[in-house]
Amino acid sequence: MSGLSHFDEGGKAHMVDVSDKAVTSRIAVAEGYITMTPATLALIKDGKAEKGDVLGIARLAGIMGAKKTADLIPLCHPLPITKVALDLTPDDDLPGVRITATVKTTGKTGVEMEALTAVSVAALTVHDMVKAVQKDMVIGGIRVTLKDGGKSGRFEA
């Protein structure tokens, strides 16, 4: 299992030991989207979804998701997150909502999983909020677009 840090020499999954790593400022940005019909998007944009403010609630859900990442992903370290910001932008060309999450910490390991979780939970919340009017929405494109801090340095997609 060479190169996969979450497996020991015997191939068993384990939590990576970060105790000897330096504490550095870290940031990760992730993005994704949820596609829907123009009519469903119009409900969101016009604030007429039955369950309320779709984008506002999805933003809060994404923040909460980032904070709960270590509870959801078995080998993630619990981290002292210092910032979570989500941008949910209606896009008529998609049609749907583009989602970007930025997560920061000062610690011994990165926050890529927290950013990915924030985007995922926000997209799932949008789906939940309007599934009564459209059941075939598609969530996709979830990926890390920026990671910085730590030994491996900067990554930009």
ABEGO torsion letter per residue (X at the ends): XBGBAABBAAGBBBBBBAAABBBBBBBBBBBBBBBBBAAAAAAAAAGABAAEBAAAAAAAAAAAAAAAAAAABAABBBBBBABBBBBBBBBAAOBEBBBBBBBBBBBABBAAAAAAAAAAAAAAAAAAAAAAABAABBBBGBBBABBBEEAAEBBBX
